[in-house]
């Protein structure tokens, strides 16, 4: 079955393809954060497609030479938190540093020297991530400890004071990102370790302590999205063998392989178009019809392949509001779509 995509709008903005293909930077108020050069811009839909794609907030990057970390913006857009190579830093819109939390260096060479220049960027692409809680009071940060092992820390958003710590003794991250669950309490952390696999955790603050759940247990799964209304996690097996929906207890609630689409495996991109629909990609080799975008229902039953009126390229980014984003082949034009007739 073919499902027709209806175009809602397009915008041409150099660098905007990062909204589709880039890291899952998070902004408050339903916005999307886009790193463009030395600044982090916050855009809101559908204003972004109104013909004047001006950001609703802009935050200067504290380390212009470093753009590997996954950053976040407070729900009220009052500050941004940047995941640096050797520190986490909260920055106001006028560029003032509100606080800084120092940690070990993400550079891959253990014990390498630093010049003392805070703008120094060490070799390597390894990075951590940050996320601001829904109430704006906490910052969750995946960092390297000063003594080497990685950890997931909880910081007071007012002053950067550490109020909780979770050791990640198994993690040797290439990168990570975090997603907040809709209850405003749980946060999920996905850690990629390259050929060594993936790790997946969720945690929540409980009084002065932290409740954490290790969802690995011999699994090797990448976190793709969280359900927009329920405590469910959407994951893909590291090699694309299957998509799964998990409860917070780790139970597999739904599963689907890519074979029903005619492809050998799922790609590393999927998410909720809305509460009842998932958009997922399959790996294709030079497909003349463009990338294999497929819609599935909430139980991961295949509904059909998405047909676009023109060429699209790369990944897609579902927004959870009934729409999703794609980009053109040049990478400068982003389009917003919905299911025709919806």
Order of alpha helices (4+ residues) and beta strands (2+ residues): beta-alpha-beta-beta-beta-beta-beta-beta-beta-beta-beta-beta-beta-beta-beta-beta-beta-beta-beta-beta-beta-beta-beta-beta-beta-beta-beta-beta
